[in-house]
């Protein structure tokens, strides 16, 4: 684990949710807490007709305000033999910056 990584982003299918690393328990265990993400006012999803109902044509331009949330519970993630970090079956990737991505087209 690199020391500059202060975040663990959860990858759930196509959505990404940021978590802050709150405690380094060991080389194989970290404690994390989910962060809040609020859409920036200067970005609005644009939808066009298509798919089952509509398609968001600018979803790759998403911008979010991401902040810590002390109200969220602390989770433990563990590094498996494959080198990846998991909480139960959920995959996390350590990062220098928090990432939030909502897939409007899924």
C-alpha positions, 0 to 999 in steps of 0.5 A: 500500500502506498502512503499517498493513498488516502481513499478507497473507491468502491467499484459496484458494476459501473458506479463508483463510490468514494470512501475515506481511509480512517485507520491503517490497522495492518498491511492487510486491513484498513478501516474506511468510511463512506463519503458524501457526494453532491452534484456540482451546480455547473453540471446537469445530465443531458438526456436524449431519447433512446435505449429503454427510455433515454440516454445520458449523453454527457455522463463522462463530464460528471462533477461532484463535491465530495466531502467526509461524512462522520455519520457513516459507519466504519467498515473494514476492508481486507487485502486478499491473495490477489492483491485487491481490497474487499469488504465481503464480496465488494471490490475497493481500489485504493486511490490518491483522490476520491471518485464518485461516478453514477452511471445514468445509462445503466 
